[in-house]
Amino acid sequence: MTTNTTTQTKIEGITGRDDYIQAQALIYAIACIQNLPQDRQEWSNMRDMCAIARTIAPGNLAKWIFDTQRHTGTVIDIWPDHDEDLTDGERREKKAFKFALSTHVSELERQLVKFLAEVTQK
């Protein structure tokens, strides 16, 4: 008797929102680890989680970070590596990435403030 291990180990889409939920869980996990005292942070796991998160489209990533920061009160550093540990190219990439991400997050903050102002005026 042969068994198909691919179907036994591969998780199929369950909710229709699996990718969304997994990405959100990843950002919450990063926030949770970064909220721990430094001596209890699982640095290499958190660093790898951040590297995975950075593959998400910047606009979507900004939305998850913005929402997670609002819900947890934790400011998330999606590129926590110290500059002295990076190559020149990686430092440039980090700077450009953080700029793009902060631009998206700032826009979300602006939209939220505008929305709240409109709601309170009604």
C-alpha positions as CSV (number, residue, x, y, z in Angstrom):
1,M,0.0,0.0,0.0
2,T,1.4,3.4,-0.9
3,T,0.4,6.7,0.7
4,N,0.6,10.1,-0.8
5,T,2.7,12.0,1.7
6,T,2.2,15.3,-0.3
7,T,-1.6,15.3,0.5
8,Q,-1.0,14.3,4.0
9,T,1.5,17.1,4.9
10,K,0.4,19.9,2.6
11,I,-2.1,22.3,4.1
12,E,-4.7,23.3,1.5
13,G,-6.6,26.6,1.7
14,I,-9.1,26.3,4.5
15,T,-10.7,29.7,5.0
16,G,-10.2,31.4,1.6
17,R,-8.1,34.0,3.5
18,D,-5.2,31.7,4.5
19,D,-2.4,33.9,3.1
20,Y,-3.9,37.0,4.8
21,I,-4.2,35.2,8.1
22,Q,-0.6,33.8,7.9
23,A,0.8,37.2,7.0
24,Q,-1.1,38.8,9.9
25,A,0.1,36.1,12.3
26,L,3.7,36.7,11.2
27,I,3.5,40.4,11.9
28,Y,1.9,39.7,15.3
29,A,4.6,37.2,16.1
30,I,7.3,39.8,15.3
31,A,5.5,42.4,17.5
32,C,5.3,39.9,20.3
33,I,9.0,39.0,20.2
34,Q,10.1,42.6,19.9
35,N,7.9,43.5,22.9
36,L,9.8,41.0,25.1
37,P,12.8,42.1,27.2
38,Q,15.9,42.0,25.0
39,D,17.4,39.0,26.8
40,R,14.3,36.9,26.1
41,Q,13.9,37.8,22.4
42,E,14.5,35.0,20.0
43,W,16.7,37.1,17.8
44,S,17.4,34.7,14.9
45,N,13.8,33.5,14.6
46,M,12.5,37.1,14.8
47,R,15.2,38.2,12.2
48,D,14.1,35.4,9.8
49,M,10.4,36.3,10.4
50,C,11.3,39.9,9.4
51,A,13.1,38.7,6.3
52,I,10.0,36.7,5.3
53,A,7.7,39.7,6.0
54,R,9.8,42.0,3.8
55,T,8.8,39.8,0.8
56,I,5.2,41.0,1.3
57,A,4.2,43.9,-1.0
58,P,5.0,47.2,0.8
59,G,1.5,48.5,0.8
60,N,0.1,45.3,2.3
61,L,2.9,45.0,4.8
62,A,2.4,48.6,5.8
63,K,-1.3,47.9,6.5
64,W,-0.5,44.9,8.7
65,I,2.2,46.7,10.6
66,F,-0.1,49.8,11.0
67,D,-3.0,47.7,12.3
68,T,-0.8,45.5,14.6
69,Q,1.0,48.6,16.1
70,R,-2.4,50.1,16.8
71,H,-3.7,46.9,18.4
72,T,-0.6,46.1,20.4
73,G,1.0,49.4,21.1
74,T,4.3,47.9,19.9
75,V,6.4,49.8,17.3
76,I,7.6,47.1,14.9
77,D,11.0,47.2,13.4
78,I,10.7,45.1,10.3
79,W,14.5,45.4,9.6
80,P,16.1,45.1,13.1
81,D,19.6,44.3,11.9
82,H,22.2,46.8,13.1
83,D,23.8,48.7,10.2
84,E,27.3,47.6,11.2
85,D,26.2,44.0,10.6
86,L,25.2,44.7,7.0
87,T,27.1,45.2,3.8
88,D,26.9,48.6,2.1
89,G,24.4,47.2,-0.4
90,E,22.2,45.8,2.4
91,R,22.4,49.1,4.3
92,R,21.1,50.9,1.1
93,E,18.4,48.3,0.7
94,K,17.4,48.7,4.3
95,K,17.2,52.5,4.1
96,A,15.2,52.4,0.9
97,F,12.8,49.7,2.3
98,K,12.3,51.5,5.6
99,F,11.6,54.8,3.7
100,A,9.0,53.2,1.4
101,L,7.4,51.4,4.4
102,S,7.2,54.5,6.6
103,T,5.7,56.4,3.6
104,H,2.9,53.9,3.4
105,V,2.4,53.8,7.2
106,S,2.3,57.6,7.3
107,E,-0.4,57.6,4.6
108,L,-2.5,55.1,6.5
109,E,-2.1,57.3,9.6
110,R,-3.2,60.4,7.6
111,Q,-6.2,58.6,6.3
112,L,-7.2,57.4,9.7
113,V,-7.0,60.9,11.2
114,K,-9.1,62.3,8.3
115,F,-11.7,59.6,8.7
116,L,-11.9,60.1,12.5
117,A,-12.3,63.9,12.0
118,E,-15.1,63.3,9.5
119,V,-16.9,60.9,11.8
120,T,-16.7,63.2,14.8
121,Q,-18.1,66.2,12.7
122,K,-21.3,64.2,11.8
